[in-house]
Amino acid sequence: MKTPLTPAQHAILAHAHNHTDGKIAWFPDNIKGGARKKVLDGMFNRALITPFNGDWFIAAEGYDALGVPRKGAVTAKVLDEVIASAEQAQDKPIKTPRTRDNSKQARVIALLKRPEGATIAQIMDATGWLSHTIRGTFAGVFKKKLGLAITSVKSESGERAYHIT
């Protein structure tokens, strides 16, 4: 028995089957933004599509619901392309973030590595930065780019000290 599809689901799956070797890459014009996520979630929950390497592809149930034969050979071709691109990505050297020893960033890291850590006021004195710049550097550079784990502890005086753990 075929699974009943909504008109949007049928259009998306049919387009993927006919034009993109089973990859979900097109949506009707009236499905935008959050609605696309809801449609994808609905199809995934019904096992009509499956994720692979960051993309969505028609699953076996999706082909059955469309009433078309599965594209086994084409799917193998897509998988071969993905594997080849992954192998090329492995050959590229990994960039490691660098910091200069005499930079403000290095000074802040040294302050945060002390056993007592550092307060925002101490970092402001050491760098000349404003408090919002310091907090942004914590979130953007230290956590995201450098992968450092920053914790904070509030002392009895009410001042917050930050540490690199």
N, C-alpha and C positions, 0 to 999 in steps of 0.2 A: 504494500500500500504506500503510495506516495505521500510525503508530508506536504500539507497545504502551505503555500507561500503567499505572503502579502505581495501586492503589486510591486512595491519597492524592492523587496527581497528578490523577487523573480527578475526584475530588470537588472539589478546589481550582479546576481549570479550569472545570468545569461550573457551580460557584457563580458564578465571575466572569462567565461567559457569560450566565447567567440573571438575575443580580441586580445586577451592578455595571458593566455596559457594558464588560466585558473587563478591568477593573481587579482585580488580585489584592488582596483586602482581607479574606479570611476563610480560616481554617485549621481543620481538624478539632480537636476538643478534645484529642486525644492528641498533637498536634504543637505543642510549645512551645519557646521559647528557641532554643538552638542547632540543634535539629532543623528549625525553620522555615528557618533560613539554609541548611541542607544541602538541603532540599527545593527551595528557590528556586534554589540553585546547580545542582542536578541538572537542573531544568527549563530553566534558562538555557543550560547546556552542551549540551542537546539541542535548543536553539533553539525551545522551546515558549513561552517568554515573552521579553519584551524590556523593558529599562528605559526610562522616559521621565519626565523632570522629577522624579526622586526616587521614582517609583512603578513598579510592575511591571504590565505589561499582557500579555494573550494575544497571541502572535505568530501569523503565518500558519500555521506548522507546528502550533501548539497547536490552532487551529481544525480543521485537517486531522485531527489525532490524535483530536479529539472526534467528528469526522464531522459537523460542523455548518457552515453557511455563515458566512463572515466577516461581521462587523458593520461594514462600511465606513462607513455613514452615522452610526452611533453613535460610532465612533472619531473621525470628523471633529467631531462635537459635543463630545466630550471635549477634543479638541485646541483647539477654539475657546474653551472655558471656560478652559483652561490659558493660552492666549495672552491672554485678557482679564484674568485675574488677574495675569499678568506685567506687562501694561501698567499696571495699577493700582499695582503695587509700584514701578514706575519713577517714578511721579508723587510718591511719598512722599519727603520730604527725608531725606537720609542723615545720621545722627547721627555727629558726630565727637567722640571723647573729648576732654575738656578737662582741663587741669591748672591749678591756681593757681600763680602765680609764687612764693609764699611757703610752699608746702606742703612736707611732708617728702618727698613723692613727687618734687617738682621738685628738691629738694636732692639726692636720690639720683641722679636723671638727670644733674644737673650734675656730680656726682662721677664717674659712669660715662663721661661724655663727655671727661674729662681725658685727655691722652695716656698717662699712666701708669695710668689707670683707678682702681679703688678696691677695697680688700679688704673682706671681710665685717666685720672689726673696725673699719675706718674708717667704714663705713656705720652700724654699731651706735653708734659715738660720735656721729655726726651726727644720728641720729634717735631713739635710745633704744630701737630695736626689738631683738628677739632674732633670732638667726641664722636660725631656721626661718621667721620672719616675712619676713625679707629674701629668702630663697630662694623662698618662696611668692609674694612680690610679683614677683620676676623672672619666674616661670613664668606666673602668672595675669594680672597687670595689664600688665606691660611687654611680654611676648611675645604673649599672646592678645588683650588689649583694645587696647593701643596699637600692636601690630605691630612692636615694636623687636627688633632682632637683638642678643642679648647673647652675647659670647664670653668665655672665660676663659683665662688664661695662668698657668702655675705658674713662679715665679721660682726663682733658685738657692737662696734661703733657704727654699724649700718653701711659701711663702705664695701663695695663688691670688689674682690680680687680675682683676676683671671689667671689661669694656668694652662700650660700645654701639658697634656698627659701622654 
